[in-house]
Amino acid sequence: MDLIIGSASVGRGDISRRRLAREYRPIYRDVYLPLGVELTAQLRSRAAWLSTGATLCGVSAVAALGTKWLDPSAPAEVVRADRHAPAGIVVHSWDLAPNEICLAASMKVTTPARTAFDIGRLTPPGQAIPILDALVNATGVQLAEVRALSDRRRGARGVSRLRANLELVDGGAESPQETKLRLLIVGAGLPRPETQIEFRHLRIRVDMGWREWKVAVEYDGVQHWTDPRQRAWDIERIAQLEAAGWAVIRVSAGMMARPDAIAERIRSRLRAAGCPT
């Protein structure tokens, strides 16, 4: 653990005030991180908990629950009765039920279902869906649990937005880019793709696609083009899929700036395969 509570560390003699000022930077009140250590979303959430002792919620709960691909600069969020907000921390005074709180790495946090409930109702769709996809992927929380919670708290702010967002969530996404690509496809009026399609006999998996029409879509990050071993495996994998009768559409980061072109390429492949798009 790189985070320290400054007053406690100085009081025990673990570190001098001079060293604390010279070698550490403050994250929140009385919580410090060594200079040169990257502040991740997970460290930010723990720093907020160490500083306030309050229940983590929102993006801080998402981070504490083990979710990847989070923005480390997003403000920490906590729930407590005292609405006074320490610098850099957003404080909510929500009334949490006992079954909406759990422990993660010894910290009190909102449960995965409650966390999804809050993210889905208070965050704009463009930002919410990648976070919700990643949360579902990390925790395995069932959307039915989140919907049941929304039924119990139907008077809460943003419940209608939550329900609309949940219709777009898919925990099969293994990166924010895959989420954005799937949303691009759905937003273009194309059939919703299945994610993480497995070909057990080939020991292959594709990001998303349509079994009925044997069309797959792959998001290729930088490593697919720069890592020789990954590139060689991609060539072999696509050859095996094409031999099995599948069409594979590869999308790079640069192509994501041309969503209409991507949608049209996918639409053409689906139509050629017999899909009535």
LUMVO-170271 format. One line per field, with one value per residue: residue number from 1; x, y, z of N, C-alpha, C, CB in turn. Coordinates in steps of 0.1 Angstrom, whole numbers. Glycine has a CB too. Example, Ala and Ser with C-alpha at 12.3 -4.5 7.8 and 13.67 -1.06 7.14 Angstrom:
! LUMVO-170271
resi: c(1|2);
nx: c(132|128);
ny: c(-57|-22);
nz: c(78|71);
cax: c(123|137);
cay: c(-45|-11);
caz: c(78|71);
cx: c(132|129);
cy: c(-33|0);
cz: c(78|79);
cbx: c(113|141);
cby: c(-45|-6);
cbz: c(90|57);
END
This chain:
! LUMVO-170271
resi: c(1|2|3|4|5|6|7|8|9|10|11|12|13|14|15|16|17|18|19|20|21|22|23|24|25|26|27|28|29|30|31|32|33|34|35|36|37|38|39|40|41|42|43|44|45|46|47|48|49|50|51|52|53|54|55|56|57|58|59|60|61|62|63|64|65|66|67|68|69|70|71|72|73|74|75|76|77|78|79|80|81|82|83|84|85|86|87|88|89|90|91|92|93|94|95|96|97|98|99|100|101|102|103|104|105|106|107|108|109|110|111|112|113|114|115|116|117|118|119|120|121|122|123|124|125|126|127|128|129|130|131|132|133|134|135|136|137|138|139|140|141|142|143|144|145|146|147|148|149|150|151|152|153|154|155|156|157|158|159|160|161|162|163|164|165|166|167|168|169|170|171|172|173|174|175|176|177|178|179|180|181|182|183|184|185|186|187|188|189|190|191|192|193|194|195|196|197|198|199|200|201|202|203|204|205|206|207|208|209|210|211|212|213|214|215|216|217|218|219|220|221|222|223|224|225|226|227|228|229|230|231|232|233|234|235|236|237|238|239|240|241|242|243|244|245|246|247|248|249|250|251|252|253|254|255|256|257|258|259|260|261|262|263|264|265|266|267|268|269|270|271|272|273|274|275|276|277);
nx: c(9|8|-3|-4|-15|-9|-6|-7|15|36|33|39|65|73|79|94|81|94|103|78|67|86|88|63|29|-1|-33|-59|-74|-50|-41|-17|5|33|57|59|46|19|-13|-40|-74|-83|-65|-72|-99|-94|-79|-99|-115|-98|-95|-120|-135|-160|-188|-180|-191|-207|-184|-162|-169|-172|-145|-133|-145|-131|-131|-119|-103|-109|-113|-88|-88|-113|-136|-136|-163|-185|-208|-224|-238|-231|-230|-209|-184|-152|-123|-122|-137|-168|-198|-226|-258|-274|-299|-289|-298|-292|-286|-275|-249|-216|-184|-153|-120|-117|-130|-159|-184|-208|-229|-224|-249|-262|-243|-243|-269|-267|-247|-260|-283|-274|-254|-246|-256|-235|-212|-220|-225|-200|-188|-207|-207|-181|-182|-201|-187|-166|-177|-198|-224|-259|-282|-308|-309|-303|-324|-345|-339|-343|-370|-378|-369|-383|-389|-366|-342|-336|-343|-357|-338|-318|-331|-333|-305|-297|-308|-289|-266|-239|-221|-201|-183|-149|-133|-134|-134|-145|-171|-179|-178|-198|-220|-220|-228|-254|-266|-266|-288|-285|-288|-285|-254|-241|-219|-185|-182|-178|-157|-155|-143|-123|-109|-112|-122|-144|-148|-174|-206|-227|-242|-262|-258|-232|-212|-186|-173|-144|-126|-96|-70|-40|-20|-25|-15|11|25|43|38|11|0|6|-9|-34|-37|-37|-59|-81|-80|-88|-114|-126|-123|-142|-165|-171|-174|-151|-149|-126|-119|-101|-85|-82|-102|-125|-131|-146|-175|-198|-188|-179|-203|-216|-200|-203|-231|-233|-220|-237|-260|-252|-250|-276|-291|-318|-313);
ny: c(-12|21|44|67|77|109|122|101|85|103|107|81|80|70|85|117|151|167|149|139|162|166|142|132|136|153|137|136|151|147|124|108|102|86|106|102|78|64|78|58|50|32|36|63|59|45|63|83|69|64|90|100|79|71|55|43|52|54|62|57|34|17|15|4|-21|-35|-29|-22|1|28|63|79|105|113|127|115|97|96|83|98|111|137|164|181|186|175|189|180|157|142|144|125|123|100|76|47|12|-15|-39|-28|-22|-33|-50|-43|-50|-45|-20|-1|-2|7|-19|-40|-40|-18|2|1|9|36|47|43|59|85|93|105|88|83|82|65|39|25|24|9|-15|-24|-27|-47|-67|-70|-77|-95|-88|-91|-78|-80|-78|-51|-39|-48|-34|-8|-9|-10|15|34|61|75|100|101|75|67|72|54|29|31|31|6|-11|-11|-22|-45|-69|-84|-69|-62|-40|-3|5|-16|-14|11|6|-14|2|20|4|-5|20|27|15|-12|-48|-59|-70|-102|-107|-117|-142|-177|-201|-231|-255|-244|-231|-203|-169|-142|-107|-96|-103|-120|-149|-161|-150|-153|-133|-115|-90|-73|-54|-40|-32|-12|-31|-52|-45|-38|-57|-84|-112|-112|-102|-121|-143|-132|-131|-159|-167|-153|-165|-191|-186|-176|-198|-213|-202|-177|-141|-115|-84|-60|-34|-5|18|43|42|45|71|75|68|63|51|27|16|13|-6|-28|-31|-38|-63|-78|-77|-90|-115|-122|-109|-89|-59);
nz: c(0|-10|-2|26|59|68|94|113|105|109|136|146|141|118|96|88|92|74|54|46|34|13|-1|-7|-20|-13|-15|-5|24|48|37|18|-11|-24|-43|-78|-79|-96|-96|-95|-104|-85|-63|-58|-49|-25|-11|-6|11|33|41|48|59|51|34|2|-30|-63|-89|-73|-58|-79|-87|-64|-64|-82|-109|-142|-165|-158|-154|-138|-129|-122|-98|-64|-47|-20|5|32|63|70|50|44|21|16|0|-33|-31|-37|-20|-10|5|6|17|25|23|45|30|8|10|11|18|4|-1|27|29|33|9|-17|-28|-58|-73|-63|-69|-97|-101|-92|-109|-134|-132|-128|-145|-177|-207|-227|-211|-191|-200|-208|-183|-168|-183|-178|-150|-147|-161|-144|-118|-122|-116|-118|-142|-137|-109|-106|-119|-102|-79|-89|-91|-65|-56|-71|-70|-70|-82|-116|-124|-147|-167|-159|-165|-193|-199|-189|-209|-228|-218|-217|-203|-216|-230|-233|-231|-230|-257|-271|-261|-271|-298|-301|-293|-313|-335|-327|-325|-352|-361|-367|-361|-327|-317|-306|-278|-273|-287|-287|-303|-298|-309|-324|-306|-303|-299|-306|-306|-310|-328|-352|-350|-366|-392|-396|-393|-380|-358|-350|-326|-329|-310|-303|-298|-315|-339|-334|-320|-329|-324|-316|-339|-358|-348|-350|-378|-384|-369|-381|-406|-400|-391|-414|-431|-418|-428|-419|-421|-413|-398|-392|-369|-363|-340|-353|-372|-358|-358|-380|-379|-396|-419|-408|-399|-424|-437|-421|-423|-451|-452|-435|-450|-473|-463|-459|-440|-431|-431);
cax: c(0|16|-9|-2|-21|3|-5|-4|28|45|31|46|79|76|84|94|73|102|102|64|65|95|87|49|20|-14|-44|-71|-70|-42|-38|-5|10|47|59|63|36|8|-26|-50|-88|-84|-58|-80|-110|-90|-75|-111|-120|-89|-97|-134|-141|-174|-190|-177|-202|-204|-171|-152|-173|-168|-130|-131|-150|-122|-134|-108|-105|-116|-106|-82|-90|-127|-136|-141|-177|-188|-221|-224|-248|-225|-229|-197|-176|-138|-118|-119|-146|-183|-205|-240|-265|-284|-302|-286|-303|-281|-282|-269|-235|-207|-170|-143|-107|-119|-137|-174|-187|-221|-229|-224|-262|-265|-234|-248|-281|-263|-241|-269|-293|-269|-244|-250|-254|-222|-202|-225|-225|-187|-186|-216|-202|-169|-187|-208|-177|-157|-183|-208|-237|-270|-290|-321|-308|-303|-338|-353|-335|-349|-384|-379|-366|-388|-390|-353|-339|-329|-346|-360|-325|-312|-337|-329|-291|-296|-311|-277|-254|-234|-208|-192|-173|-136|-127|-143|-135|-155|-184|-182|-181|-211|-230|-220|-235|-268|-270|-268|-300|-282|-291|-276|-245|-237|-205|-176|-187|-167|-157|-147|-136|-112|-103|-111|-133|-144|-154|-189|-210|-241|-241|-271|-253|-217|-205|-179|-166|-133|-119|-81|-62|-27|-11|-28|-7|25|30|44|32|-3|-4|7|-20|-46|-38|-41|-73|-90|-80|-96|-128|-130|-125|-155|-176|-174|-168|-146|-147|-117|-120|-90|-89|-84|-115|-136|-134|-155|-186|-207|-181|-179|-217|-220|-193|-210|-244|-231|-216|-249|-270|-247|-252|-290|-297|-327|-310);
cay: c(0|33|56|68|88|117|125|88|81|112|104|69|82|63|95|130|160|171|139|139|173|165|130|127|146|151|134|142|156|138|112|111|92|90|112|92|67|68|77|51|51|24|44|75|55|41|76|90|62|67|104|103|67|70|45|46|50|59|58|52|21|10|12|-5|-34|-42|-25|-17|11|39|76|82|119|115|129|105|99|89|86|100|120|150|168|188|179|178|192|169|146|145|137|122|120|90|67|33|1|-24|-48|-20|-19|-45|-47|-45|-47|-39|-7|-1|4|2|-32|-39|-36|-4|10|2|18|50|51|43|70|99|95|105|75|81|79|55|25|19|21|-2|-27|-28|-31|-61|-76|-73|-83|-104|-84|-94|-66|-82|-72|-36|-36|-50|-22|4|-10|-6|29|41|76|82|108|94|60|64|72|41|18|32|27|-8|-18|-10|-27|-58|-72|-91|-59|-63|-27|7|7|-25|-9|22|0|-20|12|25|-6|-4|34|28|7|-26|-57|-59|-82|-110|-104|-128|-155|-187|-212|-241|-264|-237|-224|-189|-161|-129|-96|-96|-107|-125|-163|-165|-146|-156|-121|-111|-77|-72|-42|-42|-21|-9|-43|-61|-40|-36|-69|-94|-125|-110|-100|-135|-150|-126|-136|-173|-168|-149|-175|-202|-182|-175|-212|-218|-195|-164|-128|-108|-70|-55|-20|0|30|54|40|49|85|75|58|60|42|14|10|9|-18|-39|-33|-45|-77|-84|-79|-101|-128|-125|-101|-78|-46);
caz: c(0|-11|5|40|66|72|109|119|101|116|151|150|138|105|86|94|85|62|43|41|25|2|-9|-8|-24|-7|-23|2|37|56|29|9|-20|-28|-56|-88|-79|-104|-89|-102|-98|-72|-52|-54|-40|-12|-4|-2|22|44|45|53|66|47|24|-11|-39|-76|-95|-62|-55|-91|-87|-52|-67|-91|-123|-149|-175|-152|-154|-125|-125|-118|-84|-55|-43|-8|11|46|67|70|36|41|11|16|-13|-43|-29|-38|-8|-11|18|4|27|20|31|49|20|-3|14|13|20|-6|5|40|28|31|-5|-22|-35|-73|-78|-59|-76|-110|-99|-91|-121|-145|-131|-126|-154|-191|-214|-233|-201|-182|-206|-207|-169|-164|-190|-171|-137|-149|-165|-132|-107|-125|-111|-128|-145|-130|-95|-107|-122|-90|-70|-94|-88|-50|-54|-83|-68|-70|-93|-128|-126|-161|-174|-156|-172|-206|-199|-187|-221|-237|-211|-220|-196|-225|-235|-226|-231|-234|-271|-276|-258|-280|-311|-300|-293|-327|-343|-323|-329|-366|-365|-370|-350|-316|-318|-294|-275|-269|-293|-286|-312|-289|-317|-329|-295|-308|-295|-313|-297|-312|-341|-354|-354|-377|-405|-396|-394|-367|-357|-340|-323|-328|-303|-309|-297|-326|-350|-331|-314|-340|-321|-317|-354|-365|-343|-356|-392|-383|-363|-391|-416|-395|-391|-428|-435|-413|-434|-413|-425|-402|-400|-382|-367|-356|-333|-362|-379|-349|-361|-391|-376|-407|-427|-401|-399|-437|-440|-414|-430|-464|-449|-430|-461|-482|-456|-458|-429|-436|-425);
cx: c(9|10|-6|-11|-10|4|-1|10|39|45|38|61|83|83|84|85|81|101|88|62|74|92|73|40|6|-25|-57|-65|-63|-38|-28|-1|24|48|64|54|23|-5|-36|-64|-89|-77|-66|-92|-106|-85|-88|-116|-112|-92|-110|-140|-155|-175|-188|-189|-198|-191|-161|-156|-169|-153|-127|-135|-142|-124|-122|-113|-112|-107|-101|-85|-104|-128|-142|-155|-179|-202|-219|-234|-244|-223|-217|-188|-161|-133|-116|-128|-161|-190|-220|-246|-276|-286|-300|-292|-291|-276|-277|-255|-228|-193|-162|-130|-108|-126|-152|-177|-202|-219|-228|-238|-265|-256|-239|-261|-277|-256|-251|-279|-287|-258|-249|-247|-241|-211|-207|-222|-211|-184|-194|-211|-190|-173|-193|-197|-168|-164|-193|-222|-248|-278|-304|-321|-309|-318|-347|-351|-342|-364|-387|-377|-371|-389|-377|-350|-332|-332|-350|-347|-318|-318|-334|-314|-290|-299|-299|-265|-251|-221|-198|-181|-160|-128|-137|-145|-145|-169|-188|-185|-195|-222|-231|-229|-250|-273|-273|-280|-297|-286|-281|-267|-244|-223|-198|-181|-175|-169|-148|-138|-123|-103|-101|-123|-132|-151|-169|-193|-224|-239|-249|-266|-238|-209|-199|-173|-156|-128|-104|-74|-48|-18|-14|-20|8|32|31|37|16|-8|-4|-5|-33|-48|-43|-55|-83|-91|-89|-111|-134|-132|-137|-167|-179|-167|-163|-143|-138|-118|-108|-94|-91|-97|-126|-140|-144|-167|-195|-201|-181|-193|-220|-212|-199|-224|-243|-228|-229|-259|-265|-249|-267|-297|-306|-325|-315);
cy: c(12|45|55|79|96|118|112|84|90|109|92|70|74|72|108|140|166|162|138|150|172|153|125|139|143|147|139|146|145|125|115|99|96|97|101|80|72|67|71|54|43|31|56|71|52|54|83|82|64|81|107|91|65|59|50|43|55|54|52|38|12|6|2|-19|-41|-39|-19|-5|23|52|79|96|122|117|117|108|90|92|87|111|135|154|177|180|184|181|180|157|150|137|137|119|109|81|53|22|-8|-34|-41|-17|-33|-40|-51|-41|-40|-26|-9|6|0|-11|-30|-35|-22|6|12|11|33|55|53|55|84|102|96|92|73|78|67|41|19|15|9|-15|-32|-33|-45|-71|-80|-80|-94|-101|-86|-81|-68|-77|-57|-32|-37|-38|-10|3|-6|9|37|56|83|89|99|80|58|64|59|30|19|27|12|-16|-19|-17|-42|-61|-80|-82|-60|-51|-16|9|-3|-21|2|16|-7|-9|19|17|-5|10|36|20|-7|-35|-57|-72|-89|-108|-117|-141|-165|-197|-223|-250|-258|-231|-209|-182|-148|-119|-96|-100|-113|-140|-167|-161|-148|-144|-117|-97|-77|-58|-45|-30|-21|-22|-52|-57|-40|-48|-80|-107|-123|-109|-113|-143|-145|-131|-151|-175|-164|-159|-187|-198|-181|-189|-218|-211|-182|-152|-121|-94|-65|-40|-15|13|42|53|45|63|86|65|54|50|28|8|5|-4|-30|-42|-41|-59|-84|-87|-90|-115|-131|-118|-90|-65|-34);
cz: c(0|-4|20|46|73|87|116|117|108|131|155|148|125|95|92|86|72|51|37|31|12|-7|-12|-14|-17|-18|-18|16|45|50|18|1|-24|-41|-65|-88|-86|-96|-98|-97|-85|-61|-48|-45|-26|-4|1|11|35|49|52|62|62|37|10|-20|-53|-82|-85|-59|-67|-91|-76|-55|-78|-105|-129|-158|-170|-153|-140|-120|-121|-103|-76|-51|-30|-4|26|50|67|55|33|32|12|2|-21|-41|-30|-27|-12|2|16|16|22|29|34|38|7|-1|16|16|8|-2|18|41|27|17|-8|-29|-50|-78|-75|-67|-90|-111|-100|-104|-132|-144|-131|-136|-168|-198|-220|-223|-192|-187|-205|-192|-164|-171|-182|-157|-138|-152|-152|-121|-110|-120|-122|-130|-138|-116|-96|-110|-110|-80|-75|-92|-73|-48|-67|-82|-69|-83|-104|-130|-141|-170|-172|-164|-187|-208|-198|-200|-230|-230|-215|-213|-204|-230|-226|-226|-234|-249|-277|-272|-268|-294|-311|-300|-306|-336|-340|-327|-344|-371|-369|-358|-339|-317|-304|-291|-271|-274|-293|-297|-306|-297|-323|-318|-298|-302|-302|-304|-298|-326|-341|-359|-366|-391|-406|-400|-381|-369|-346|-338|-321|-322|-309|-309|-309|-338|-347|-325|-325|-337|-321|-331|-361|-361|-349|-371|-392|-379|-374|-402|-412|-395|-405|-434|-430|-418|-428|-420|-413|-405|-389|-381|-359|-349|-342|-370|-371|-351|-373|-389|-387|-416|-421|-402|-413|-441|-433|-420|-443|-462|-444|-442|-471|-476|-454|-447|-435|-429|-433);
cbx: c(-10|18|-25|13|-31|2|-18|-14|30|42|17|40|87|64|75|109|69|116|106|54|69|109|94|43|18|-19|-45|-83|-82|-49|-50|6|1|56|69|77|32|6|-31|-47|-98|-77|-44|-86|-117|-78|-68|-122|-121|-75|-96|-143|-141|-179|-205|-164|-215|-203|-165|-153|-188|-171|-123|-137|-165|-123|-146|-101|-113|-120|-115|-68|-87|-136|-145|-132|-187|-178|-231|-210|-253|-212|-241|-190|-181|-129|-105|-106|-143|-188|-203|-243|-270|-279|-317|-271|-314|-284|-294|-278|-235|-208|-165|-147|-99|-106|-131|-182|-178|-228|-241|-220|-273|-263|-220|-252|-289|-254|-230|-277|-301|-263|-232|-244|-265|-219|-200|-239|-230|-176|-189|-230|-198|-159|-197|-218|-168|-152|-191|-204|-237|-279|-291|-325|-294|-294|-343|-350|-320|-347|-389|-370|-351|-401|-397|-342|-330|-314|-358|-370|-316|-314|-353|-330|-283|-305|-322|-273|-257|-233|-211|-199|-178|-129|-115|-138|-121|-153|-184|-171|-170|-213|-227|-206|-230|-269|-260|-256|-307|-267|-293|-283|-231|-240|-204|-174|-192|-167|-151|-157|-144|-116|-89|-111|-132|-151|-148|-194|-200|-249|-245|-284|-257|-215|-214|-168|-177|-122|-125|-75|-62|-19|-14|-43|-12|26|22|59|36|-7|6|20|-21|-46|-24|-32|-74|-87|-66|-92|-129|-121|-112|-154|-187|-170|-178|-133|-160|-103|-134|-78|-77|-73|-117|-133|-122|-147|-194|-211|-167|-175|-227|-216|-178|-212|-251|-219|-205|-255|-271|-232|-245|-292|-287|-342|-295);
cby: c(0|36|55|70|82|130|131|77|82|127|103|57|77|56|95|136|172|174|125|140|186|164|119|122|146|163|118|132|161|136|105|116|91|78|124|88|62|60|92|36|46|10|48|82|43|32|85|90|46|66|114|105|70|83|40|39|58|74|69|61|20|18|25|1|-33|-56|-16|-28|5|37|87|79|128|103|141|102|95|92|74|104|117|151|176|192|182|166|201|165|139|141|145|111|132|81|69|31|-7|-32|-57|-8|-11|-54|-55|-38|-39|-38|1|6|-2|13|-41|-52|-45|-2|4|-12|14|53|41|30|68|100|85|117|73|94|91|57|25|28|33|1|-24|-16|-21|-60|-70|-60|-72|-118|-70|-106|-64|-97|-76|-31|-44|-63|-20|5|-24|-14|31|35|79|71|120|95|56|75|84|38|19|46|34|-13|-10|4|-27|-60|-79|-97|-45|-75|-26|20|4|-39|-3|32|-11|-29|23|26|-20|-6|44|23|14|-28|-72|-59|-77|-125|-94|-128|-153|-193|-208|-249|-270|-227|-230|-188|-159|-131|-83|-81|-117|-117|-172|-158|-131|-167|-109|-121|-65|-82|-34|-46|-23|1|-50|-60|-27|-24|-74|-97|-129|-97|-90|-142|-150|-111|-135|-181|-159|-135|-179|-206|-168|-167|-220|-217|-204|-164|-120|-115|-62|-59|-16|3|34|53|26|47|93|71|63|73|46|16|21|20|-17|-36|-19|-38|-78|-76|-65|-99|-128|-139|-96|-82|-44);
cbz: c(12|-26|3|44|77|66|114|115|86|113|154|142|149|99|73|94|94|67|49|53|32|7|-2|5|-39|1|-25|3|45|69|23|17|-33|-27|-55|-85|-65|-117|-85|-103|-109|-75|-56|-67|-47|-13|-14|-13|19|39|33|42|81|40|25|-17|-34|-76|-103|-50|-52|-104|-84|-40|-71|-89|-124|-158|-186|-137|-160|-124|-137|-122|-81|-43|-54|3|8|52|81|78|32|55|-3|22|-12|-42|-15|-53|5|-22|24|-8|32|18|23|62|16|-6|27|0|33|-20|-6|47|17|42|-16|-30|-32|-79|-72|-44|-76|-116|-87|-79|-125|-145|-119|-112|-153|-198|-224|-241|-192|-179|-220|-212|-160|-169|-204|-170|-131|-160|-175|-127|-100|-120|-106|-123|-160|-130|-89|-118|-134|-83|-70|-109|-90|-42|-52|-87|-55|-68|-89|-125|-117|-166|-170|-141|-171|-212|-189|-176|-228|-240|-196|-236|-184|-236|-235|-231|-241|-228|-277|-269|-243|-281|-314|-287|-282|-333|-340|-308|-324|-374|-376|-373|-356|-302|-322|-296|-264|-254|-308|-273|-327|-281|-328|-339|-291|-323|-279|-327|-301|-309|-347|-363|-343|-375|-407|-406|-400|-364|-355|-344|-311|-342|-288|-300|-284|-329|-355|-321|-302|-342|-307|-309|-360|-361|-328|-356|-399|-374|-351|-396|-420|-381|-384|-437|-431|-397|-434|-398|-434|-396|-401|-385|-360|-365|-323|-372|-384|-335|-363|-404|-365|-415|-430|-386|-395|-447|-435|-399|-432|-471|-438|-419|-469|-485|-442|-456|-419|-435|-422);
END
